[in-house]
């Protein structure tokens, strides 16, 4: 089962230090946002975390595949039933 959750107060975004506040993207978006990432959580523990942003690409537009479903499927296969990668 997949759960998609909103972070309207940016509590998780701040806790994960994934705030997109670079002046380039923010000039178009207006207010702070969350950087593009994917995360697999099991039993309240982060098992995989994939951040698409980089120093030269704060919005993660150049390599979004890092946070897409195919990468998550690779990560899950690598877990192979274990708790950690």
N, CA, C and O atoms as a Tinker XYZ file with bonds, in Angstrom:
   340  protein
     1  N      0.843000   -1.171000    0.000000    73     2
     2  CA     0.000000    0.000000    0.000000    64     1     3
     3  C      0.890000    1.238000    0.000000    63     2     4     5
     4  O      1.922000    1.269000    0.672000    81     3
     5  N      0.497000    2.229000   -0.737000    73     3     6
     6  CA     1.228000    3.494000   -0.826000    64     5     7
     7  C      0.414000    4.563000   -0.134000    63     6     8     9
     8  O     -0.791000    4.676000   -0.355000    81     7
     9  N      1.067000    5.348000    0.702000    73     7    10
    10  CA     0.409000    6.481000    1.345000    64     9    11
    11  C      1.117000    7.752000    0.918000    63    10    12    13
    12  O      2.340000    7.862000    1.004000    81    11
    13  N      0.334000    8.702000    0.461000    73    11    14
    14  CA     0.853000   10.025000    0.129000    64    13    15
    15  C      0.317000   10.975000    1.193000    63    14    16    17
    16  O     -0.887000   11.026000    1.444000    81    15
    17  N      1.214000   11.721000    1.809000    73    15    18
    18  CA     0.827000   12.593000    2.901000    64    17    19
    19  C      1.225000   14.027000    2.605000    63    18    20    21
    20  O      2.273000   14.278000    2.011000    81    19
    21  N      0.389000   14.966000    3.019000    73    19    22
    22  CA     0.703000   16.386000    2.877000    64    21    23
    23  C      1.493000   16.870000    4.084000    63    22    24    25
    24  O      1.370000   16.324000    5.180000    81    23
    25  N      2.295000   17.887000    3.873000    73    23    26
    26  CA     3.096000   18.483000    4.946000    64    25    27
    27  C      2.836000   19.985000    4.923000    63    26    28    29
    28  O      3.748000   20.776000    4.683000    81    27
    29  N      1.601000   20.370000    5.171000    73    27    30
    30  CA     1.167000   21.759000    4.989000    64    29    31
    31  C      1.891000   22.752000    5.889000    63    30    32    33
    32  O      2.007000   23.926000    5.540000    81    31
    33  N      2.376000   22.304000    7.036000    73    31    34
    34  CA     3.113000   23.203000    7.938000    64    33    35
    35  C      4.627000   23.024000    7.818000    63    34    36    37
    36  O      5.387000   23.630000    8.574000    81    35
    37  N      5.060000   22.203000    6.882000    73    35    38
    38  CA     6.465000   21.946000    6.594000    64    37    39
    39  C      7.225000   21.366000    7.790000    63    38    40    41
    40  O      8.435000   21.564000    7.899000    81    39
    41  N      6.558000   20.673000    8.665000    73    39    42
    42  CA     7.210000   20.081000    9.830000    64    41    43
    43  C      8.181000   18.971000    9.414000    63    42    44    45
    44  O      9.326000   18.947000    9.864000    81    43
    45  N      7.732000   18.067000    8.568000    73    43    46
    46  CA     8.604000   16.992000    8.093000    64    45    47
    47  C      9.705000   17.546000    7.197000    63    46    48    49
    48  O     10.862000   17.135000    7.290000    81    47
    49  N      9.336000   18.476000    6.336000    73    47    50
    50  CA    10.302000   19.105000    5.437000    64    49    51
    51  C     11.456000   19.712000    6.220000    63    50    52    53
    52  O     12.619000   19.536000    5.857000    81    51
    53  N     11.142000   20.415000    7.276000    73    51    54
    54  CA    12.179000   21.026000    8.116000    64    53    55
    55  C     12.987000   19.950000    8.846000    63    54    56    57
    56  O     14.212000   20.040000    8.923000    81    55
    57  N     12.311000   18.945000    9.375000    73    55    58
    58  CA    12.997000   17.884000   10.117000    64    57    59
    59  C     13.963000   17.112000    9.219000    63    58    60    61
    60  O     15.025000   16.683000    9.672000    81    59
    61  N     13.598000   16.935000    7.952000    73    59    62
    62  CA    14.455000   16.224000    7.004000    64    61    63
    63  C     15.470000   17.144000    6.329000    63    62    64    65
    64  O     16.319000   16.686000    5.564000    81    63
    65  N     15.379000   18.438000    6.615000    73    63    66
    66  CA    16.252000   19.447000    6.005000    64    65    67
    67  C     16.168000   19.393000    4.484000    63    66    68    69
    68  O     17.186000   19.347000    3.793000    81    67
    69  N     14.943000   19.399000    3.975000    73    67    70
    70  CA    14.703000   19.335000    2.529000    64    69    71
    71  C     13.916000   20.553000    2.044000    63    70    72    73
    72  O     13.093000   20.440000    1.135000    81    71
    73  N     14.165000   21.705000    2.643000    73    71    74
    74  CA    13.461000   22.925000    2.243000    64    73    75
    75  C     14.060000   23.444000    0.944000    63    74    76    77
    76  O     15.272000   23.629000    0.838000    81    75
    77  N     13.206000   23.675000   -0.037000    73    75    78
    78  CA    13.624000   24.277000   -1.305000    64    77    79
    79  C     13.433000   25.778000   -1.156000    63    78    80    81
    80  O     12.325000   26.291000   -1.309000    81    79
    81  N     14.511000   26.472000   -0.858000    73    79    82
    82  CA    14.424000   27.919000   -0.657000    64    81    83
    83  C     15.466000   28.672000   -1.482000    63    82    84    85
    84  O     15.774000   29.829000   -1.196000    81    83
    85  N     15.998000   28.020000   -2.494000    73    83    86
    86  CA    16.979000   28.643000   -3.385000    64    85    87
    87  C     16.292000   29.766000   -4.171000    63    86    88    89
    88  O     15.165000   29.585000   -4.631000    81    87
    89  N     16.949000   30.923000   -4.334000    73    87    90
    90  CA    16.296000   32.046000   -5.012000    64    89    91
    91  C     15.886000   31.768000   -6.456000    63    90    92    93
    92  O     14.924000   32.364000   -6.941000    81    91
    93  N     16.592000   30.879000   -7.155000    73    91    94
    94  CA    16.222000   30.578000   -8.548000    64    93    95
    95  C     14.820000   29.994000   -8.657000    63    94    96    97
    96  O     13.936000   30.629000   -9.232000    81    95
    97  N     14.599000   28.795000   -8.115000    73    95    98
    98  CA    13.254000   28.213000   -8.174000    64    97    99
    99  C     12.217000   29.030000   -7.415000    63    98   100   101
   100  O     11.062000   29.107000   -7.833000    81    99
   101  N     12.617000   29.639000   -6.303000    73    99   102
   102  CA    11.648000   30.374000   -5.498000    64   101   103
   103  C     11.172000   31.634000   -6.206000    63   102   104   105
   104  O     10.086000   32.137000   -5.917000    81   103
   105  N     11.987000   32.150000   -7.141000    73   103   106
   106  CA    11.553000   33.294000   -7.936000    64   105   107
   107  C     10.343000   32.955000   -8.789000    63   106   108   109
   108  O      9.561000   33.837000   -9.144000    81   107
   109  N     10.188000   31.686000   -9.116000    73   107   110
   110  CA     9.045000   31.238000   -9.920000    64   109   111
   111  C      7.938000   30.651000   -9.058000    63   110   112   113
   112  O      6.759000   30.808000   -9.372000    81   111
   113  N      8.309000   29.970000   -7.963000    73   111   114
   114  CA     7.322000   29.284000   -7.128000    64   113   115
   115  C      6.718000   30.190000   -6.060000    63   114   116   117
   116  O      5.564000   30.005000   -5.674000    81   115
   117  N      7.476000   31.153000   -5.586000    73   115   118
   118  CA     6.931000   32.114000   -4.638000    64   117   119
   119  C      7.254000   31.846000   -3.179000    63   118   120   121
   120  O      7.835000   32.708000   -2.520000    81   119
   121  N      6.909000   30.718000   -2.668000    73   119   122
   122  CA     7.169000   30.437000   -1.251000    64   121   123
   123  C      7.943000   29.138000   -1.110000    63   122   124   125
   124  O      8.073000   28.365000   -2.059000    81   123
   125  N      8.456000   28.911000    0.099000    73   123   126
   126  CA     9.256000   27.709000    0.332000    64   125   127
   127  C      8.462000   26.449000    0.009000    63   126   128   129
   128  O      7.254000   26.383000    0.235000    81   127
   129  N      9.144000   25.480000   -0.508000    73   127   130
   130  CA     8.575000   24.181000   -0.850000    64   129   131
   131  C      9.506000   23.098000   -0.341000    63   130   132   133
   132  O     10.568000   23.375000    0.217000    81   131
   133  N      9.092000   21.879000   -0.544000    73   131   134
   134  CA     9.917000   20.730000   -0.204000    64   133   135
   135  C     10.683000   20.305000   -1.455000    63   134   136   137
   136  O     10.138000   20.311000   -2.559000    81   135
   137  N     11.952000   19.938000   -1.273000    73   135   138
   138  CA    12.718000   19.413000   -2.391000    64   137   139
   139  C     12.145000   18.064000   -2.813000    63   138   140   141
   140  O     11.473000   17.390000   -2.032000    81   139
   141  N     12.417000   17.686000   -4.040000    73   139   142
   142  CA    11.931000   16.428000   -4.590000    64   141   143
   143  C     12.718000   15.266000   -3.996000    63   142   144   145
   144  O     13.944000   15.216000   -4.095000    81   143
   145  N     11.993000   14.327000   -3.375000    73   143   146
   146  CA    12.648000   13.145000   -2.811000    64   145   147
   147  C     11.658000   11.999000   -2.729000    63   146   148   149
   148  O     10.449000   12.196000   -2.846000    81   147
   149  N     12.183000   10.803000   -2.526000    73   147   150
   150  CA    11.355000    9.647000   -2.211000    64   149   151
   151  C     11.943000    9.002000   -0.967000    63   150   152   153
   152  O     13.139000    9.099000   -0.690000    81   151
   153  N     11.064000    8.342000   -0.231000    73   151   154
   154  CA    11.492000    7.750000    1.018000    64   153   155
   155  C     10.645000    6.520000    1.289000    63   154   156   157
   156  O      9.428000    6.535000    1.100000    81   155
   157  N     11.291000    5.466000    1.729000    73   155   158
   158  CA    10.581000    4.260000    2.145000    64   157   159
   159  C     10.732000    4.152000    3.655000    63   158   160   161
   160  O     11.843000    4.126000    4.183000    81   159
   161  N      9.598000    4.090000    4.337000    73   159   162
   162  CA     9.572000    4.023000    5.793000    64   161   163
   163  C      8.874000    2.740000    6.193000    63   162   164   165
   164  O      7.797000    2.428000    5.685000    81   163
   165  N      9.483000    1.996000    7.101000    73   163   166
   166  CA     8.887000    0.774000    7.619000    64   165   167
   167  C      9.065000    0.762000    9.128000    63   166   168   169
   168  O     10.162000    0.992000    9.637000    81   167
   169  N      7.987000    0.493000    9.831000    73   167   170
   170  CA     8.026000    0.472000   11.306000    64   169   171
   171  C      8.650000    1.740000   11.872000    63   170   172   173
   172  O      9.463000    1.687000   12.794000    81   171
   173  N      8.258000    2.883000   11.306000    73   171   174
   174  CA     8.696000    4.212000   11.765000    64   173   175
   175  C     10.190000    4.461000   11.570000    63   174   176   177
   176  O     10.749000    5.363000   12.194000    81   175
   177  N     10.838000    3.681000   10.722000    73   175   178
   178  CA    12.258000    3.881000   10.425000    64   177   179
   179  C     12.435000    4.117000    8.934000    63   178   180   181
   180  O     11.853000    3.413000    8.108000    81   179
   181  N     13.249000    5.118000    8.596000    73   179   182
   182  CA    13.543000    5.397000    7.200000    64   181   183
   183  C     14.491000    4.323000    6.692000    63   182   184   185
   184  O     15.594000    4.155000    7.212000    81   183
   185  N     14.054000    3.599000    5.673000    73   183   186
   186  CA    14.858000    2.519000    5.098000    64   185   187
   187  C     15.632000    2.994000    3.869000    63   186   188   189
   188  O     16.780000    2.598000    3.665000    81   187
   189  N     15.008000    3.838000    3.054000    73   187   190
   190  CA    15.699000    4.432000    1.906000    64   189   191
   191  C     15.286000    5.886000    1.803000    63   190   192   193
   192  O     14.158000    6.247000    2.137000    81   191
   193  N     16.200000    6.715000    1.340000    73   191   194
   194  CA    15.933000    8.142000    1.150000    64   193   195
   195  C     16.691000    8.588000   -0.079000    63   194   196   197
   196  O     17.915000    8.464000   -0.129000    81   195
   197  N     15.989000    9.106000   -1.071000    73   195   198
   198  CA    16.586000    9.515000   -2.346000    64   197   199
   199  C     16.230000   10.965000   -2.635000    63   198   200   201
   200  O     15.075000   11.273000   -2.929000    81   199
   201  N     17.200000   11.850000   -2.555000    73   199   202
   202  CA    17.009000   13.278000   -2.780000    64   201   203
   203  C     17.477000   13.626000   -4.188000    63   202   204   205
   204  O     18.622000   13.352000   -4.550000    81   203
   205  N     16.599000   14.228000   -4.979000    73   203   206
   206  CA    16.935000   14.565000   -6.363000    64   205   207
   207  C     17.744000   15.852000   -6.468000    63   206   208   209
   208  O     18.427000   16.062000   -7.470000    81   207
   209  N     17.686000   16.709000   -5.469000    73   207   210
   210  CA    18.379000   17.999000   -5.519000    64   209   211
   211  C     19.889000   17.816000   -5.430000    63   210   212   213
   212  O     20.390000   16.841000   -4.869000    81   211
   213  N     20.589000   18.778000   -5.997000    73   211   214
   214  CA    22.052000   18.836000   -5.922000    64   213   215
   215  C     22.440000   20.302000   -5.808000    63   214   216   217
   216  O     21.607000   21.179000   -6.038000    81   215
   217  N     23.675000   20.577000   -5.461000    73   215   218
   218  CA    24.119000   21.967000   -5.305000    64   217   219
   219  C     23.859000   22.793000   -6.560000    63   218   220   221
   220  O     23.449000   23.949000   -6.470000    81   219
   221  N     24.097000   22.205000   -7.729000    73   219   222
   222  CA    23.899000   22.928000   -8.985000    64   221   223
   223  C     22.484000   22.767000   -9.540000    63   222   224   225
   224  O     22.187000   23.284000  -10.617000    81   223
   225  N     21.615000   22.066000   -8.830000    73   223   226
   226  CA    20.231000   21.822000   -9.261000    64   225   227
   227  C     19.326000   21.724000   -8.017000    63   226   228   229
   228  O     18.874000   20.635000   -7.666000    81   227
   229  N     19.066000   22.855000   -7.359000    73   227   230
   230  CA    18.341000   22.819000   -6.087000    64   229   231
   231  C     16.920000   22.262000   -6.183000    63   230   232   233
   232  O     16.395000   21.756000   -5.191000    81   231
   233  N     16.294000   22.345000   -7.345000    73   231   234
   234  CA    14.932000   21.821000   -7.491000    64   233   235
   235  C     14.911000   20.348000   -7.880000    63   234   236   237
   236  O     13.856000   19.715000   -7.829000    81   235
   237  N     16.051000   19.794000   -8.266000    73   235   238
   238  CA    16.109000   18.391000   -8.669000    64   237   239
   239  C     15.518000   18.132000  -10.037000    63   238   240   241
   240  O     15.124000   17.007000  -10.344000    81   239
   241  N     15.454000   19.171000  -10.867000    73   239   242
   242  CA    14.863000   19.030000  -12.207000    64   241   243
   243  C     15.739000   18.230000  -13.168000    63   242   244   245
   244  O     15.222000   17.599000  -14.090000    81   243
   245  N     17.059000   18.245000  -12.967000    73   243   246
   246  CA    17.975000   17.592000  -13.907000    64   245   247
   247  C     18.032000   16.075000  -13.735000    63   246   248   249
   248  O     18.400000   15.359000  -14.666000    81   247
   249  N     17.676000   15.588000  -12.563000    73   247   250
   250  CA    17.722000   14.138000  -12.332000    64   249   251
   251  C     16.549000   13.672000  -11.456000    63   250   252   253
   252  O     16.756000   13.114000  -10.379000    81   251
   253  N     15.340000   13.902000  -11.922000    73   251   254
   254  CA    14.170000   13.501000  -11.132000    64   253   255
   255  C     14.063000   11.993000  -10.948000    63   254   256   257
   256  O     13.396000   11.523000  -10.027000    81   255
   257  N     14.722000   11.230000  -11.827000    73   255   258
   258  CA    14.643000    9.767000  -11.748000    64   257   259
   259  C     15.151000    9.230000  -10.412000    63   258   260   261
   260  O     14.810000    8.110000  -10.029000    81   259
   261  N     15.956000   10.007000   -9.704000    73   259   262
   262  CA    16.466000    9.598000   -8.395000    64   261   263
   263  C     15.328000    9.378000   -7.403000    63   262   264   265
   264  O     15.449000    8.574000   -6.479000    81   263
   265  N     14.229000   10.092000   -7.596000    73   263   266
   266  CA    13.122000   10.006000   -6.651000    64   265   267
   267  C     11.873000    9.343000   -7.234000    63   266   268   269
   268  O     10.810000    9.381000   -6.615000    81   267
   269  N     11.989000    8.747000   -8.399000    73   267   270
   270  CA    10.819000    8.143000   -9.046000    64   269   271
   271  C     10.631000    6.674000   -8.671000    63   270   272   273
   272  O     11.479000    6.059000   -8.024000    81   271
   273  N      9.515000    6.148000   -9.091000    73   271   274
   274  CA     9.104000    4.791000   -8.710000    64   273   275
   275  C     10.135000    3.729000   -9.092000    63   274   276   277
   276  O     10.372000    2.799000   -8.321000    81   275
   277  N     10.742000    3.852000  -10.255000    73   275   278
   278  CA    11.699000    2.847000  -10.694000    64   277   279
   279  C     12.871000    2.730000   -9.720000    63   278   280   281
   280  O     13.327000    1.626000   -9.421000    81   279
   281  N     13.351000    3.861000   -9.231000    73   279   282
   282  CA    14.453000    3.855000   -8.266000    64   281   283
   283  C     14.007000    3.227000   -6.952000    63   282   284   285
   284  O     14.762000    2.476000   -6.336000    81   283
   285  N     12.798000    3.527000   -6.523000    73   283   286
   286  CA    12.289000    2.940000   -5.286000    64   285   287
   287  C     12.156000    1.432000   -5.427000    63   286   288   289
   288  O     12.454000    0.697000   -4.486000    81   287
   289  N     11.714000    0.961000   -6.587000    73   287   290
   290  CA    11.626000   -0.481000   -6.816000    64   289   291
   291  C     13.007000   -1.130000   -6.751000    63   290   292   293
   292  O     13.152000   -2.228000   -6.214000    81   291
   293  N     14.024000   -0.452000   -7.299000    73   291   294
   294  CA    15.397000   -0.954000   -7.193000    64   293   295
   295  C     15.834000   -1.039000   -5.726000    63   294   296   297
   296  O     16.434000   -2.025000   -5.299000    81   295
   297  N     15.524000    0.003000   -4.976000    73   295   298
   298  CA    15.885000    0.026000   -3.553000    64   297   299
   299  C     15.205000   -1.110000   -2.790000    63   298   300   301
   300  O     15.823000   -1.777000   -1.961000    81   299
   301  N     13.932000   -1.315000   -3.083000    73   299   302
   302  CA    13.196000   -2.382000   -2.395000    64   301   303
   303  C     13.758000   -3.753000   -2.758000    63   302   304   305
   304  O     13.852000   -4.634000   -1.903000    81   303
   305  N     14.132000   -3.933000   -4.020000    73   303   306
   306  CA    14.727000   -5.195000   -4.439000    64   305   307
   307  C     16.065000   -5.401000   -3.731000    63   306   308   309
   308  O     16.397000   -6.520000   -3.339000    81   307
   309  N     16.835000   -4.320000   -3.568000    73   307   310
   310  CA    18.124000   -4.411000   -2.890000    64   309   311
   311  C     17.952000   -4.765000   -1.414000    63   310   312   313
   312  O     18.810000   -5.426000   -0.830000    81   311
   313  N     16.854000   -4.331000   -0.815000    73   311   314
   314  CA    16.576000   -4.688000    0.574000    64   313   315
   315  C     16.362000   -6.200000    0.697000    63   314   316   317
   316  O     16.780000   -6.814000    1.680000    81   315
   317  N     15.720000   -6.785000   -0.291000    73   315   318
   318  CA    15.515000   -8.220000   -0.322000    64   317   319
   319  C     14.965000   -8.807000    0.967000    63   318   320   321
   320  O     15.356000   -9.904000    1.366000    81   319
   321  N     14.065000   -8.091000    1.618000    73   319   322
   322  CA    13.482000   -8.588000    2.851000    64   321   323
   323  C     14.280000   -8.241000    4.102000    63   322   324   325
   324  O     13.821000   -8.488000    5.217000    81   323
   325  N     15.486000   -7.664000    3.924000    73   323   326
   326  CA    16.288000   -7.253000    5.077000    64   325   327
   327  C     15.775000   -5.913000    5.595000    63   326   328   329
   328  O     14.998000   -5.239000    4.919000    81   327
   329  N     16.201000   -5.535000    6.770000    73   327   330
   330  CA    15.793000   -4.264000    7.351000    64   329   331
   331  C     16.531000   -3.069000    6.770000    63   330   332   333
   332  O     15.994000   -1.962000    6.743000    81   331
   333  N     17.745000   -3.280000    6.310000    73   331   334
   334  CA    18.570000   -2.162000    5.835000    64   333   335
   335  C     19.176000   -2.478000    4.486000    63   334   336   337
   336  O     19.358000   -3.642000    4.129000    81   335
   337  N     19.486000   -1.432000    3.738000    73   335   338
   338  CA    20.200000   -1.591000    2.471000    64   337   339
   339  C     21.644000   -1.922000    2.729000    63   338   340
   340  O     22.416000   -2.095000    1.785000    81   339
